[in-house]
Amino acid sequence: MMSRVKNGIVAGISATVVVSLIEAINMFVLKMFPPFPMIVAKMFGMTGNVTAGWVLHILFGVVVLGTAFGLLYGRLPTKVPMAKGITFAVGAWVVLMIYATMIVPGQRILPSGGFEGMAWMLATHAIYGAVLGAAFERLLKREKAHAHPVGAAPAH
């Protein structure tokens, strides 16, 4: 089980780096959508604290979601690793949307006219999931290759 958690965290690092780069481009260059780190900061009562938003975004992407994915990988539908990752990440997005729109709607976590922002978050979650699934599968294959070197008989 520790191996799955470790692989999930390592895959979470890869996926979080990719999505963080995309979000940084949105935040500092495109400025098309509400910055996700600002939304995360607001969810935790730290409105306007971009540093806290980035730290929480990275913490959740690497530790929370990476670990959860590692533990749930075998139970997720489909046999395609990227599809497993996308399914998982879209599920995380659904939980986020329920939290942001139903549990704390009085705090207005999502900006007004938030459909575009919600769609942006869905797209970035799907990208996160695709990278997460691909990286996790690659780590599993590498682990299996090291456990059974080419030409060596598997241990019984």
N, C-alpha and C positions, 0 to 999 in steps of 0.2 A: 504494500500500500504506500509506503514511503516513496517508492520510485514514481508512482503515479502523481503524488503530490509534488515532488521535485520537478517532474516533467511538466506538470501543469503550471508551476510557477515560472519555469524557464520559457515555456511557450507563451505565458502571460506577459513576460518581459518583451518578447518579440512583437506580439500583437499590440501591446501598449505603446511601444516605440513608434510603430507604424501609424497608429491612430493619433498619437500625440503630435507627430509631424504634420499630419493632415489638419488637425485642429489648430496647430500653431499657424499654418498657412491661412486658415480661415480667420483666425483671431487677429493676425498682424498684417496680412496682405489683402485678402479678399473682403473681409469684414461683411460677409453676406448673411451669416447666421449667428444667433446668440452663442457666445463662447461657452462650450460645455463646462470648462473649469469654473466659470462664474455661476453656472446653474448648480453645480455640485457644492460650491461654497455656500450658496444660499440654502440648499437643502439641509446643511448642517449648521445653519444659523450664523454664518459668517459672510453675510452679504457684502460684496465688493472686495473681498480678500482673495485676489487672484492667486497669490502664493499658496494659500490653504486649499484653494480649488484644484490647483495642479497637483499638490501633494496627495490630496484625497483621490483624485482621478487616477494617479499612478498607483497608489496603494490598493485601490479597488481593482484596477485592471490586472495588476501583478499578483497580489496576495489573495484577495477574496475570490475574484472570478477565476484566476488561474488555478487555485487550489480546488475550487468547486468543480471546474471542468475536469481536472485530473481525476477526481473522485467519481464523477458522473459519466465519464467518457464511455464506458462499456454499456451503460444503460440508455444512452441517447439513441434515438431512431436513426436508421440508415447505416450503411457500412462505409460511406464516403466521408473521410475525415473532415474535409472542408464543410460539408453539409452538416456534420455533427456540430462543428464550431459555430456555424451560422445559426442553427437551431437553438443552441445554447445561448448565444449572444442576443438573439431576438427575444428569447425568453427573459433574459436580463432586462432588455429594453421594456418589455411589457410590465415587469415588476416596477421598473423606474416610472413608467407612465402611470401606473395605478397609484403609486406613492405620491407622485407629483400632482396628480389631478384629482384624486379622491380622498387620500388620507390627510393631506395638508393643503387643500385648495385655498384656504384663507391666506396662506403665505404667498400665493402667486409665484410659485417657483418657476413655472414656465412663463416666458414673456407673453404679453398680449399678442393676439394674432399668431399664436405659436404653432400653427400647422407646419409651416416651413421649417421651423426649428425642430419640431418633432420628427419630421421626415429626414432632416439632416442627421439627427441622433440615431434614427433607425438605420440610415445608410452607413454611418460610422460604426455602429454596433455590428452590422453585417460584415463590414471589412475586418473589424476586430475578430469576429468569429471565424472568418475564412483563414486569416493568418494563424489564429490560435489552433484551429484544427489541423492545418498543414504542418505547423511547427511541432505540435504534439505527436503527430503520426511519424514525423521524421525522427524525433527523439526515441519513439518506441522501436522503430526499425534499427536505429543505431544501437540501442540497448540489446536487442535480440542478436544483432551481428556480433557484438562483443561477448555475449553469453555463449554463442555457438559459432566460433570462427570457421571460415570456409575450410572444408575438409575434415573438421573435427566432428566426431559423433556427439550428439546431445547426451548430457548426463542423465542417468535414470534415477 
